[in-house]
């Protein structure tokens, strides 16, 4: 398993259809290019996760989210593009922007604007949002260390981003961008 500190190297792996593990605000995540169907399906297979459940997208740059923001009422767009005190993934209506293999059975997609420096640097180097799903097989706890990622997935990943985990106590909350309904606390 390759530990890589260079976000430019990681971005190349992602652009080439690779799957990486990376530290988020609270847990380790698995990421790939959301527009690469084979890479997304590889993550779903690694996790034993049904495609119908859908996946979260993450970025550290508000400009990466402008396409979705442009489809929303002004207040909802501001929520999507503004920092939150607690990591928050917003469920945004979407049937035309995000591929079905990311949205799953939903007419929406969950999107998070992260303030975690490693995520911001990774997505800046990649030039867009990436898939964000916890690094664990279905039914097991999310990985809290790179060692746990290796225990779960061995050499099935293309790289592990050598950067620190954030200090959030729990994974992001998930809320509806239009109604504020809380799906995951």
N, C-alpha and C positions, 0 to 999 in steps of 0.2 A: 504494500500500500504506500502510495506516495503522499507525503506531507508537503504541501506547497504553500509558501507565504506570498508569492507574487500573484496579485490579482490579475495581471495581464496574462500570465500562464493559465490561470483558472478560467479566464474569459475565453481563451482559445479552446480549452477543453469543452466548455459549454457550447461554443459556436460549432464545434465538431461533433456534437451529439452526445457528449459525455454526461455522466452523472457524478456529482460531487456531494460530500458532506461538508457542512459549514455551520459555524456557531451563530445562533440567533440571540435574541434578547434573553431567553430563559432556557432553551433546550437546543440540542443539535438538530439541524434540518438536513433533508436531502433536497438537492436542487438540480434543475436542468433548464434548458431553453423550452419555454411553454409552447412554442410553435413547432417543435420537433416531436412529432407523434411517437416515433420509436423511443426517444429518450424518456418521454412521459410514461409510456407503457412499461418501460424498464423499471422505473420507480414504482409503479403500481405492482408489478410482479415482485420486486424486492420486498415490498411491504405486505404483500398478499392483501392489497386494498382493491375493492371493486371500483371500476371506473365511474360507476353511477354516483359515488359519493362526492366526486369533485375534489379539487385541490385549491390551495391558496396561492396567490401570487404575492411577491414581495419586492420592494425596491427601496432605495434610500433617497431617490430623487423625485421630487414632485412632478417634474416635467415628463417623466416616464408614464405618469398617470393621466396626462392631459386628455388623451383620447376618450377615456371613460368619463372624466370630469365634464367634458363637453356635452355629454348626453344627459347630464343631471341638472335638476334645478339648482340655482345659485347657492343656496344654503348647504345642500347636500354636497355639491362640488367643493365648497370650502372645507367641509368636514373631511373629505377624502384627501385634500391637498395640504391640510394643516397638521402640525405635530400634535400628538396626544400625550398626556402624562403617563398613561399606562398603554403598553403596546395593544393596538386595536386593529383587527382585521375587519374591514367594512364589506358587507355583502351588497354588491352593486348590480342592478339590472344589466343584463348583457346577453344578447343572442347573436350579435354580429361581430364582436371584436375578438373575444377569446375563443379558441378552438373548443369543440365539444369534448375532446378528450381531457381537457382541463376542467371545464364546467361540470362534466358528468351529466346527471339527469336534470340539472337546474337551468333556469333561464336567468342565471346570475353567476357572478364570480366573487369570491372573497379576495380582497386586496388590502395589503398593509404597507403603509409608508413607515419604514423603520428608521429609528434614530441611532441604531447600534452601529458604531463606526466600521466594523468589518463588513457588515451587510452593505452599508453605504458605499464602501470602497469597491466591493465585489460587483455590485450592480452598476456603478459608474464605469468600471472597466468593461463590463459586458455590454453596456449601452442600453439596457432595458431591464424590465422586471424579469425575475426568474420564478420558477416553481418553488414553493416553500411548503414542505410537509415534514412532520417530525421524523427523525431518524430512528425508526423502530419498526420491527415487524408487527402486524396487527395483533393486538392483545397483550403486547409487552409495553413496559414503560418507555417513554422517550429517552434517548441517550442524553446523559448529562456530561459526558466526556468523550474525547476522541477514542480512548481505549474501549469504551462501551460501544461506540460505532463499529470499531473493528470486530469486537465480539459478536455483534449482530450480523455484520455483512462481510467480514473477512476481506478478500481481495475482489469483491464484486463491484466495487466503486472505482472510478477513475482517479480520484484524488480526495484528500481531506485538506480543507483550508486550515492552515496552521495559524490560528488566531484565537483570541479569548472569547469565551462564552460571556454573554451579558449578565447583568445582576438582577434581572426581573425574577420575582418569586415564582411566577407561573407563566405558562404560554399565553399568547395574546387572547384577549377577549374577542368574541365575534359578535358584531352588531349589524343590524339592517341599516343601511345608509339613509333610507328615506323615513323609516318609522322610529329608529332607535331601539327596536326590539332586540333583546339580548338572547343570542343563540348559545353562547358559551361564555360563562363567567370567568 
